[in-house]
Amino acid sequence: MFENLSKTIESIAKMDVPNERKAVLQPLVDYVQDKVNHNDEIRLNFICTHNSRRSHLSQIWAQTMAFHFGINNVFCYSGGTEATAMFPKVAETLVHQGFDIQKLSETENPVYAVKFDENQHSIICFSKAYFDDFNPKSAFGAIMTCNNADEGCPLVLGAEARFPIKYDDPKAYDGTELMNEKYAERSLQIASELYFVFSQIKK
């Protein structure tokens, strides 16, 4: 894993996850553990309204934490109830936290390749609907990362299980002097909670 990212994860490991959040995360822990117990592939689709901020942060950190803890056969995705674009500040924030990110296209909805280790596959990120052909059609866990997606998707087709694990939107601070701080804060909160999830898994 890249050195700066390893240092970030060392600091994440010391962050406290409140008990009320651990209770919210426990069903996802149980789902992943059951898959590991049965030697099944683990497909996680992180869903938010626009697939622009929280769902991408969650997808990237989940894949990274699975690798960090040596949990194999984990495949993380993200999607929205509609497609927009991954917000540039998300990539910028993750680069500061130790990821290597390449922008592969200069379109309205750019494609990014996100790496956490020089020898591991890139995580491919772009905004898409959760049911896009890029994502799994069945046998996946749907993690709802925002209220609007949770309420707007009473049924996620193909999902085996659904987990409402919601985060405040850093978009609220766009264009303010707190923008950098709040994006970093939200990224680290998501990372610390996914660190907790994968730290609980017994191989």
MITORDREN-161766 format. One record per residue: residue in one letter; x negated, y negated, z of N, C-alpha, C, O, CB in turn. Coordinates in steps of 0.001 Angstrom, whole numbers, padded with zeros to 6 digits, always signed. Glycine has a CB too. Layout:
! residues N
aXYZXYZXYZXYZXYZ
...
! end
This chain:
! residues 203
m-000848+001186+000000+000000+000000+000000-000891-001246+000000-001969-001239+000594+000963+000000+001231
f-000444-002308-000661-001248-003524-000732-001548-004052+000671-000705-003986+001566-000526-004598-001565
e-002753-004574+000845-003228-004969+002182-002326-006019+002826-001959-005884+003994-004654-005507+002094
n-001968-007059+002083-001137-008109+002673+000250-007590+003042+000839-008025+004031-001012-009286+001708
l+000764-006667+002250+002063-006077+002559+001960-005202+003810+002862-005204+004647+002584-005250+001362
s+000872-004464+003933+000667-003652+005133+000637-004529+006381+001171-004152+007424-000639-002844+005020
k+000015-005692+006271-000023-006623+007414+001374-007133+007737+001736-007273+008906-000965-007812+007119
t+002156-007411+006699+003540-007852+006925+004328-006770+007647+005091-007060+008568+004227-008210+005587
i+004142-005515+007227+004880-004404+007850+004428-004202+009297+005237-003833+010149+004679-003097+007044
e+003152-004439+009581+002678-004367+010971+003427-005362+011849+003778-005053+012988+001159-004637+011042
s+003669-006556+011318+004410-007561+012098+005898-007212+012176+006550-007475+013187+004231-008963+011477
i+006428-006621+011109+007835-006192+011103+008063-005118+012167+009103-005097+012825+008241-005657+009701
a+007089-004232+012328+007205-003132+013294+007399-003642+014718+007934-002935+015573+005967-002244+013232
k+006960-004875+014966+007061-005455+016313+008353-006251+016505+008643-006710+017610+005859-006357+016584
m+009121-006414+015440+010372-007176+015542+011437-006339+016239+011536-005130+016027+010865-007617+014139
d+012219-006994+017061+013266-006299+017803+014554-006273+016985+015015-007311+016509+013507-006973+019172
v+015128-005093+016825+016444-004962+016194+017474-004868+017317+017436-003921+018103+016515-003697+015235
p+018394-005833+017410+019371-005821+018505+020209-004545+018510+020450-003943+017463+020286-007037+018405
n+020646-004148+019690+021420-002902+019828+022688-002903+018992+023092-001866+018467+021781-002673+021280
e+023324-004085+018866+024561-004124+018072+024273-003874+016590+025111-003323+015877+025271-005483+018249
r+023081-004283+016127+022713-004004+014746+022308-002531+014580+022591-001922+013548+021564-004932+014301
k+021657-001970+015580+021319-000546+015521+022581+000301+015383+022592+001313+014682+020530-000125+016775
a+023641-000128+016059+024911+000600+015957+025477+000513+014541+026057+001476+014040+025933+000047+016969
v+025306-000641+013898+025760-000827+012514+024927+000044+011565+025448+000575+010583+025661-002327+012102
l+023647+000185+011861+022722+000915+010988+022780+002425+011171+022379+003171+010278+021320+000444+011232
q+023278+002887+012325+023220+004314+012642+023909+005212+011606+023361+006265+011278+023843+004548+013986
p+025082+004846+011078+025690+005708+010053+024795+005901+008823+024797+006972+008215+027021+005122+009617
l+024031+004866+008460+023100+005014+007334+021948+005941+007717+021511+006754+006903+022553+003634+006892
v+021453+005825+008952+020429+006755+009445+020941+008191+009326+020234+009072+008835+020047+006430+010923
d+022160+008415+009777+022740+009762+009755+022873+010287+008328+022620+011464+008070+024112+009763+010441
y+023268+009417+007408+023428+009806+006003+022082+010233+005410+021979+011276+004766+024031+008638+005180
v+021056+009410+005638+019727+009733+005102+019197+011011+005746+018628+011862+005062+018738+008561+005340
q+019382+011149+007060+018891+012338+007751+019553+013602+007217+018895+014629+007050+019134+012217+009252
d+020842+013528+006951+021551+014688+006415+020994+015081+005051+020850+016266+004750+023053+014397+006308
k+020681+014083+004231+020094+014362+002911+018721+015020+003053+018396+015974+002346+019975+013060+002085
v+017929+014491+003978+016597+015068+004215+016724+016512+004697+015999+017399+004247+015810+014223+005253
n+017655+016727+005614+017852+018081+006160+018184+019102+005077+017791+020266+005157+018964+018068+007200
h+018921+018638+004054+019342+019541+002979+018427+019459+001748+018695+020059+000707+020774+019222+002572
n+017340+018695+001907+016378+018534+000808+017051+017983-000449+016705+018364-001567+015702+019876+000491
d+018009+017091-000253+018722+016456-001359+018061+015130-001736+017388+014507-000915+020198+016230-000989
e+018259+014711-002974+017843+013365-003359+018686+012330-002610+019874+012533-002358+017970+013168-004896
i+018042+011227-002267+018708+010161-001511+018847+008958-002431+017853+008317-002773+017910+009788-000202
r+020059+008654-002828+020317+007508-003715+021074+006449-002923+022153+006711-002390+021132+007939-004994
l+020499+005253-002850+021103+004159-002106+021320+002987-003049+020383+002513-003691+020219+003744-000899
n+022563+002521-003130+022898+001385-003984+023340+000233-003092+024380+000307-002439+024014+001755-005018
f+022538-000837-003068+022812-002001-002230+023633-003004-003041+023203-003467-004097+021483-002651-001712
i+024811-003327-002534+025795-004077-003323+026137-005408-002656+026451-005466-001467+027072-003243-003518
c+026068-006464-003446+026481-007805-003013+027277-008428-004159+027345-007850-005244+025233-008707-002620
t+027861-009562-003942+028748-010126-004957+028030-010354-006287+028486-009881-007328+029339-011435-004461
h+026898-011084-006255+026240-011508-007493+024943-010762-007787+024310-011027-008810+025957-012975-007430
n+024529-009838-006921+023266-009118-007096+022143-010116-007399+021426-009984-008391+023385-008060-008237
s+022010-011112-006525+021020-012162-006767+020027-012349-005629+018900-012788-005859+021718-013454-007021
r+020440-012015-004376+019548-012282-003251+019474-011096-002277+018506-010336-002288+020010-013532-002510
r+020507-010948-001436+020453-009952-000357+020355-008517-000863+019632-007707-000283+021671-010085+000518
s+021061-008198-001920+021038-006822-002433+019671-006466-003006+019218-005330-002864+022117-006635-003506
h+019006-007432-003657+017663-007163-004168+016656-007025-003032+015821-006120-003046+017225-008274-005121
l+016732-007916-002053+015833-007799-000900+015995-006434-000233+015012-005804+000155+016106-008930+000120
s+017239-005986-000103+017521-004708+000551+016990-003540-000279+016369-002624+000260+019031-004547+000783
q+017234-003572-001585+016750-002505-002469+015233-002373-002369+014708-001270-002216+017165-002781-003931
i+014546-003484-002454+013071-003480-002475+012513-003014-001133+011600-002189-001093+012528-004890-002812
w+013055-003535-000041+012541-003146+001271+012889-001695+001607+012097-001008+002252+013094-004076+002347
a+014045-001228+001187+014406+000171+001459+013441+001115+000750+012961+002076+001350+015861+000458+001011
q+013155+000847-000523+012220+001698-001258+010833+001658-000619+010147+002677-000531+012138+001261-002730
t+010437+000482-000180+009124+000305+000443+009028+001043+001771+008025+001700+002049+008837-001175+000655
m+010075+000935+002594+010052+001591+003904+010128+003114+003778+009530+003832+004579+011208+001084+004766
a+010850+003601+002788+010878+005046+002551+009468+005542+002249+009049+006578+002766+011841+005398+001385
f+008739+004811+001418+007355+005178+001094+006472+005078+002335+005657+005962+002601+006800+004273-000030
h+006641+003995+003090+005829+003767+004290+005955+004923+005275+004967+005330+005887+006239+002459+004969
f+007156+005448+005427+007391+006524+006383+007301+007923+005755+007563+008925+006420+008744+006343+007018
g+006931+007979+004474+006735+009271+003825+008023+010052+003618+008020+011282+003633+005788+010093+004627
i+009132+009329+003423+010415+009988+003129+010519+010106+001608+010615+009100+000905+011652+009180+003736
n+010499+011326+001115+010467+011549-000334+011870+011589-000940+012874+011663-000231+009734+012850-000648
n+011906+011539-002263+013170+011651-003019+014172+010565-002656+015379+010805-002613+013801+013012-002781
v+013654+009358-002392+014519+008199-002131+014504+007313-003369+013441+006929-003857+014046+007398-000856
f+015686+006995-003870+015826+006168-005068+016790+005028-004748+017977+005255-004515+016334+007014-006293
c+016272+003812-004740+017070+002657-004324+017458+001800-005518+016666+001581-006434+016301+001814-003304
y+018688+001325-005485+019279+000530-006562+019967-000689-005950+020108-000793-004732+020291+001379-007403
s+020387-001598-006808+021234-002692-006341+022190-003083-007455+021947-002817-008632+020382-003911-005890
g+023273-003717-007058+024266-004166-008019+025208-005173-007382+025164-005413-006176+025050-002982-008574
g+026055-005751-008207+027021-006731-007716+028417-006397-008198+028614-005468-008981+026635-008139-008161
t+029373-007158-007725+030696-007045-008316+030690-007728-009689+031592-007522-010501+031776-007673-007384
e+029647-008551-009936+029387-009127-011253+027886-009367-011362+027179-009353-010354+030199-010461-011474
a+027399-009586-012575+025970-009835-012795+025714-011328-012945+026497-012037-013578+025467-009077-014045
t+024614-011806-012362+024173-013203-012551+022688-013174-012903+022332-012976-014064+024436-014085-011252
a+021824-013369-011916+020374-013250-012095+019748-013139-010718+020272-013676-009743+019781-014470-012891
m+018628-012441-010643+017893-012431-009381+017324-013822-009159+016605-014350-010007+016760-011350-009384
f+017646-014411-008023+017245-015794-007749+015723-015867-007610+015135-015068-006881+017941-016330-006459
p+015071-016821-008305+013600-016868-008309+012967-016935-006916+011875-016405-006712+013146-018054-009103
k+013626-017567-005977+013069-017691-004625+012902-016323-003959+012040-016161-003096+013968-018585-003760
v+013713-015345-004350+013576-013990-003805+012212-013423-004191+011493-012909-003335+014721-013063-004320
a+011852-013512-005463+010558-013021-005921+009422-013787-005249+008439-013194-004803+010451-013138-007447
e+009563-015092-005183+008525-015930-004561+008315-015538-003094+007182-015442-002623+008907-017429-004662
t+009412-015319-002391+009337-014930-000979+008627-013598-000818+007777-013443+000059+010738-014853-000367
l+008974-012638-001661+008380-011305-001556+006893-011311-001918+006117-010553-001337+009128-010328-002458
v+006494-012145-002858+005068-012281-003188+004304-012792-001963+003227-012289-001643+004866-013247-004401
h+004865-013789-001286+004230-014312-000071+004118-013234+001004+003211-013276+001835+005022-015511+000471
q+005035-012272+000990+005035-011225+002015+004222-010000+001604+004154-009020+002346+006456-010807+002323
g+003600-010057+000410+002620-009040+000055+002913-008178-001159+002097-007327-001512+002447-008175+001174
f+004051-008371-001806+004380-007590-003003+003687-008166-004236+003334-009345-004274+005904-007555-003221
d+003505-007327-005222+003006-007761-006530+004205-007743-007482+004838-006703-007665+001822-006826-007056
i+004511-008878-008079+005715-008974-008914+005366-009540-010286+004721-010583-010402+006789-009855-008230
q+005804-008833-011313+005670-009303-012685+007056-009622-013237+008003-008857-013058+004948-008246-013571
k+007153-010757-013907+008393-011115-014599+008260-010605-016031+007408-011069-016788+008665-012683-014558
l+009107-009650-016393+008955-008957-017668+009713-009612-018811+009468-009298-019976+009407-007545-017526
s+010628-010515-018494+011397-011175-019560+011753-012591-019143+011872-012889-017955+012681-010377-019895
e+011920-013454-020124+012262-014861-019868+013683-015132-020356+013917-016041-021153+011249-015823-020570
t+014612-014339-019873+016010-014489-020270+016794-015150-019140+016233-015465-018091+016632-013115-020638
e+018081-015356-019354+018915-015918-018288+019008-014965-017099+019218-015390-015963+020319-016233-018818
n+018849-013668-017377+018855-012645-016325+017539-011872-016437+017504-010780-017004+020111-011676-016456
p+016448-012447-015889+015122-011844-016096+014997-010474-015436+015687-010163-014465+014039-012769-015555
v+014100-009670-015989+013757-008366-015416+012412-008516-014697+011449-009050-015247+013694-007239-016530
y+012377-008030-013458+011160-008091-012650+010673-006674-012334+011470-005763-012111+011412-008886-011339
a+009359-006511-012321+008742-005262-011859+008073-005564-010526+007167-006394-010450+007702-004688-012914
v+008520-004894-009489+008046-005154-008128+007227-003956-007658+007712-002825-007662+009242-005429-007155
k+005973-004211-007250+005111-003124-006784+004721-003351-005326+004434-004470-004901+003847-003012-007667
f+004722-002234-004565+004276-002284-003174+002968-001515-002984+002336-001594-001931+005359-001718-002249
d+002574-000775-004012+001367+000047-003964+000868+000181-005403+001661+000334-006333+001644+001468-003303
e-000452+000123-005574-000975+000074-006947-000731+001360-007729-000773+001340-008959-002455-000216-006919
n-000479+002472-007053-000297+003745-007748+001146+004238-007770+001414+005329-008274-001158+004784-007113
q+002072+003460-007235+003471+003869-007203+004260+003175-008316+003881+002105-008794+004092+003554-005828
h+005359+003809-008714+006229+003200-009730+006703+001819-009291+006957+001578-008110+007439+004104-010014
s+006817+000924-010260+007424-000377-009981+008908-000207-009697+009565+000676-010247+007211-001349-011162
i+009423-001073-008825+010871-001181-008628+011362-002177-009676+010901-003318-009714+011248-001645-007140
i+012286-001752-010519+012798-002626-011578+014009-003388-011053+014987-002793-010599+013171-001806-012853
c+013927-004706-011123+014989-005553-010561+015528-006526-011611+014773-007256-012254+014464-006334-009339
f+016825-006516-011761+017537-007514-012546+018975-007473-012062+019403-006484-011465+017427-007244-014107
s+019710-008520-012310+021084-008573-011825+021993-007739-012718+021919-007803-013945+021582-010026-011765
k+022854-006951-012070+023759-006070-012806+024960-005757-011940+024904-005909-010719+023045-004767-013242
a+026038-005323-012554+027176-004824-011786+026788-003499-011149+025957-002763-011680+028439-004662-012685
y+027393-003203-010013+026997-001983-009291+027249-000718-010117+026601+000307-009902+027754-001889-007963
f+028196-000793-011066+028531+000371-011891+027783+000366-013227+028108+001148-014120+030035+000415-012145
d+026796-000500-013367+025996-000562-014588+025355+000807-014873+025085+001578-013952+024903-001660-014466
d+025121+001090-016144+024536+002380-016532+023146+002598-015935+022688+003738-015849+024457+002476-018045
f+022473+001530-015525+021154+001650-014898+021254+002334-013537+020296+002959-013082+020505+000265-014746
n+022395+002220-012896+022608+002739-011542+023246+004128-011566+023827+004526-012575+023488+001776-010740
p+023141+004866-010459+023755+006200-010411+025274+006122-010474+025882+005154-010019+023330+006936-009142
k+025869+007155-011043+027328+007194-011202+028017+007964-010073+029215+007797-009844+027687+007824-012542
s+027256+008806-009371+027852+009610-008307+026759+010018-007322+025572+009813-007574+028573+010865-008888
a+027177+010598-006200+026252+011136-005186+025287+010075-004669+024082+010306-004575+025459+012307-005763
f+025837+008906-004334+025010+007850-003752+025729+007226-002556+026947+007330-002414+024675+006768-004810
g+024942+006581-001708+025493+005791-000614+025580+004344-001037+024620+003798-001580+024642+005934+000660
a+026725+003710-000795+026927+002302-001136+026759+001457+000124+027503+001614+001092+028334+002074-001774
i+025778+000564+000102+025539-000310+001252+026018-001708+000876+025462-002346-000017+024016-000319+001671
m+027052-002174+001565+027651-003469+001245+026932-004547+002058+027054-004595+003282+029194-003472+001542
t+026175-005418+001362+025317-006369+002070+025959-007741+002272+025343-008635+002852+024029-006533+001320
c+027191-007910+001799+027866-009189+002050+029366-008975+002203+029919-007994+001706+027584-010192+000909
n+030017-009907+002897+031454-009813+003159+032272-009766+001884+033196-008963+001757+031905-010977+004003
n+031922-010646+000924+032743-010748-000289+032750-009453-001079+033791-009038-001590+032243-011879-001170
a+031583-008806-001182+031529-007540-001916+032285-006457-001158+032961-005624-001762+030067-007107-002152
d+032168-006472+000163+032848-005461+000973+034359-005589+000817+035072-004593+000694+032448-005593+002459
e+034834-006841+000825+036277-007070+000688+036737-006922-000757+037857-006483-001019+036642-008458+001205
g+035854-007295-001704+036233-007271-003114+036142-005896-003741+036677-005673-004827+035378-008214-003881
c+035470-004969-003070+035320-003591-003568+035902-002622-002556+035152-001951-001847+033826-003252-003847
p+037224-002534-002473+037789-001585-001520+037406-000146-001837+037431+000725-000967+039293-001715-001492
l+037045+000093-003117+036613+001424-003530+035397+001274-004433+035456+000580-005448+037762+002195-004257
v+034288+001928-004065+033104+001953-004924+033091+003318-005603+032803+004335-004973+031765+001690-004104
l+033402+003323-006881+033535+004583-007614+032232+005372-007590+031162+004827-007864+033959+004317-009061
g+032326+006640-007265+031172+007525-007273+030421+007600-005956+029589+008487-005768+030243+007097-008327
a+030705+006675-005036+029972+006665-003768+030437+007804-002866+031635+008055-002737+030152+005313-003050
e+029483+008488-002248+029793+009524-001271+030142+008907+000078+030933+009459+000843+028616+010491-001123
a+029542+007761+000355+029728+007103+001645+029517+005609+001448+028884+005173+000486+028750+007675+002728
r+030057+004842+002374+030018+003384+002277+029581+002826+003624+030075+003247+004670+031408+002803+001853
f+028654+001876+003593+028088+001331+004822+028134-000198+004775+027389-000806+004006+026631+001830+005027
p+028991-000831+005578+028997-002292+005624+027853-002798+006519+027978-002833+007743+030367-002815+006143
i+026748-003186+005890+025587-003715+006618+025334-005111+006058+024600-005277+005084+024300-002775+006467
k+025946-006103+006681+026059-007429+006068+025016-008405+006605+024624-008359+007771+027451-007992+006300
y+024585-009289+005706+023581-010296+006039+024073-011676+005622+024776-011814+004620+022233-009974+005358
d+023701-012701+006395+024024-014076+006023+023251-014444+004761+022106-014031+004578+023693-015062+007183
d+023888-015221+003899+023315-015559+002600+022329-016720+002734+022720-017805+003164+024429-015915+001596
p+021050-016514+002373+020110-017645+002424+020436-018737+001411+019890-019838+001483+018700-017152+002187
k+021323-018433+000471+021745-019443-000515+022243-020717+000150+022162-021801-000429+022839-018878-001415
a+022760-020581+001373+023278-021741+002105+022205-022820+002291+022527-023984+002531+023816-021303+003470
y+020932-022428+002179+019829-023374+002417+019131-023799+001135+018109-024484+001181+018815-022762+003356
d+019684-023393-000027+019076-023790-001296+018985-025308-001382+019943-026020-001080+019883-023231-002487
g+017812-025793-001802+017633-027224-001989+017389-028008-000725+017307-029235-000770+018802-027771-002658
t+017270-027327+000415+017009-028022+001683+015568-027779+002112+014873-026933+001549+017994-027548+002793
e+015134-028530+003111+013757-028363+003598+013571-027047+004355+012443-026637+004626+013374-029534+004502
l+014678-026390+004694+014611-025112+005402+014611-023906+004454+014572-022759+004900+015777-025000+006365
m+014654-024174+003153+014847-023099+002176+013783-022003+002291+014126-020826+002403+014837-023673+000769
n+012507-022369+002266+011440-021365+002329+011532-020557+003613+011422-019331+003599+010063-022033+002227
e+011736-021256+004719+011807-020604+006029+012966-019610+006095+012805-018497+006596+011955-021652+007136
k+014128-020011+005591+015318-019168+005717+015267-017947+004786+015748-016874+005147+016570-019991+005420
y+014690-018108+003602+014530-016943+002721+013550-015937+003341+013785-014729+003316+014032-017386+001314
a+012453-016455+003895+011488-015571+004554+012130-014876+005746+011920-013683+005964+010245-016362+005006
e+012902-015615+006507+013577-015071+007690+014560-013966+007317+014601-012921+007967+014311-016185+008442
r+015352-014197+006267+016327-013184+005869+015626-011940+005331+016035-010816+005623+017290-013749+004814
s+014575-012142+004550+013815-011009+004026+013256-010161+005163+013334-008933+005118+012677-011498+003119
l+012699-010802+006170+012102-010064+007290+013166-009392+008154+012928-008315+008701+011253-011003+008150
q+014330-010016+008282+015411-009362+009031+015826-008066+008330+015940-007015+008961+016632-010312+009177
i+016050-008160+007018+016419-006976+006238+015323-005915+006338+015610-004732+006519+016671-007354+004757
a+014067-006349+006219+012938-005416+006298+012883-004725+007651+012652-003518+007723+011622-006148+006036
s+013094-005484+008729+013008-004894+010067+014111-003872+010290+013894-002860+010957+013083-005982+011136
e+015294-004128+009739+016401-003189+009922+016201-001928+009085+016562-000835+009520+017731-003856+009555
l+015633-002066+007897+015358-000887+007085+014131-000133+007618+014034+001083+007455+015143-001291+005614
y+013210-000842+008244+012117-000184+008968+012711+000700+010057+012308+001852+010221+011130-001233+009582
f+013673+000155+010798+014330+000938+011855+014998+002182+011269+014841+003282+011798+015376+000075+012601
v+015745+002005+010170+016466+003138+009569+015494+004273+009244+015708+005409+009668+017217+002690+008285
f+014433+003975+008499+013547+005044+008041+012626+005549+009149+012120+006669+009073+012716+004560+006868
s+012408+004730+010174+011599+005194+011320+012321+006265+012123+011688+007026+012856+011248+004016+012237
q+013634+006330+011991+014441+007292+012749+014518+008663+012080+014968+009631+012691+015839+006748+012939
i+014080+008741+010833+014260+009975+010070+013213+011017+010455+012012+010746+010466+014188+009687+008566
k+013703+012219+010773+012816+013330+011123+012664+014225+009893+013649+014723+009347+013374+014144+012351
k+011420+014420+009470+011153+015194+008244+011060+016684+008547+010841+017486+007640+009851+014714+007572
! end
